[in-house]
Amino acid sequence: MSQKSEGPRARFVISDAHDIFWSKASRFARSPRRDVTATAPLHRGGVIDADVVIVTNCTFPGGNAATTLTELRAFEAAGLSVVIVNCSIKRSRWKWNWISDRYLPVADRLVSAHRVERITCRTAIIRGPRMMMTRNFERFARKVRPEHAIFVVNNSAWNENGRPVFPWPDLHTLIGTLDWPRVELCPTGPIIRAESDRDLQGTGIASYLSDRDWPPVMDQEDFPFVPRARLDPPIVIGRHARDHPGKWLSNRDELLAVYPDTDPDIRVSILGGADTVGRQIGGIPEGWQVMPFGLDGVQDYLAELDVFVNFPSPERHEAFGRTIVEAILSGLPVILPHRFAATFGDLAFYCEPREVRGVIDRLAADDSGRLAYLEAARDLAADLYCTPSLVRRLRDGGAIPTPVLPEPAATWRRGILPQA
């Protein structure tokens, strides 16, 4: 990464004055959240040249931050220079320098979009459709000259109550107006790809979707593979997710079929809170162990589980499911609703809520078959979703296929699935 010295001094003075003024003005406004920093020692900006530029909203601490930081480490390990651009979705100017605390260790490689004079780069990865539609991104895009731009759509255009998050037709129109040499619009997975197709129907607007997906990337070393030698009762099941209505089944019978309260052979452990469940069914089941949402200690939590079970609301269009891959890398069998099959293929077991208990019983009945399956699933997940695959994607433009396991793991998996 280089920052040229000729002529930017006046611009730095203006940018500094802008930030100082709005920093003082912000004293009369609401302070950032506990996990957000307003005064990090960021890159000063100016004229920048890099191999890879990652553009996203750096305020939020969740999966998007984890993916961005993993990408940064992977690209730098491959000898590439990287800059992260924080393009705020906020109109309030005093919030433009706010970043999640997760970015503090790399603050010197992170620049706020308004402090950029010009960027040239080989590849720009631009993640977050809501951010892409903002005035801040429109201003920033005029300053960028990438040889190749990858726009990553990492969330649904609709929230669970039917309200729009961003409009697909407008996003495709935006991509069509850019005069950059090469632009790809990549969903993170098949569910979001299908959503784009549905929302464009009848609009007459051309689709700019790439033929390939761009799923999030993980560092395999962050998730030690420690499969359970035996699944003895009580079998511990659980999942890690934010406590949000879209993350839970609303039907009481279905919810308790997936995460039982009175089954002596099953213990439920939830990381992420369950207040939504309390409101929906009149109280959190007494037999559940519930811990608040946390970004640290996920590996320790997964190490306490025997089976990962994730059944979000059927109204939710899950963009990918980073926590699902984390569980697979850790050596856990994963049970999901059928709609995830397009994304994860042979890496998980799919069923209806009422069938979850039977799948667990069959998993517990064959330790040697389960262990062989989990090892094959871990190897395939690592090949598709861990850091080496990211560099391959960048260099050869390859697509991520639907995961298909080799034999005999594929046949064993089919024997665990509910039989029609």
Salt bridges, closest charged atoms under 4 A:
ASP16 OD2 - ARG44 NH2 2.49
ASP16 OD1 - ARG115 NH2 2.69
ASP19 OD1 - HIS18 ND1 2.95
ASP19 OD1 - HIS114 NE2 2.72
ASP19 OD2 - ARG115 NH1 2.81
ASP35 OD1 - ARG33 NE 3.17
ASP49 OD2 - ARG122 NH2 3.16
ASP51 OD1 - ARG122 NH2 3.43
GLU71 OE1 - ARG127 NH2 3.02
GLU76 OE1 - ARG109 NH2 3.07
ASP108 OD1 - ARG109 NH1 3.08
GLU117 OE1 - ARG11 NE 3.62
GLU138 OE2 - ARG135 NH1 3.51
GLU138 OE2 - ARG142 NH2 3.31
GLU160 OE1 - HIS244 ND1 3.77
GLU160 OE2 - ARG316 NH1 2.52
GLU184 OE1 - HIS148 NE2 2.86
GLU184 OE1 - ARG182 NH2 3.92
GLU184 OE1 - ARG212 NH2 2.81
GLU195 OE2 - HIS317 ND1 2.60
ASP213 OD1 - ARG193 NH2 2.71
ASP222 OD2 - ARG73 NH2 3.80
ASP232 OD1 - ARG230 NH2 3.30
ASP263 OD2 - ARG357 NE 2.60
ASP265 OD2 - ARG357 NH2 3.83
ASP306 OD1 - ARG228 NE 3.85
GLU318 OE2 - LYS247 NZ 3.47
GLU318 OE1 - ARG316 NE 2.83
GLU326 OE2 - ARG322 NE 3.25
ASP346 OD1 - ARG413 NH1 3.42
GLU352 OE2 - HIS338 NE2 3.65
ASP361 OD1 - ARG357 NH1 2.23
ASP367 OD2 - ARG230 NH1 3.57
ASP367 OD1 - ARG370 NH2 2.72
ASP379 OD1 - ARG378 NE 2.70
ASP383 OD1 - ARG392 NH2 3.46
GLU407 OE2 - ARG414 NH2 3.46
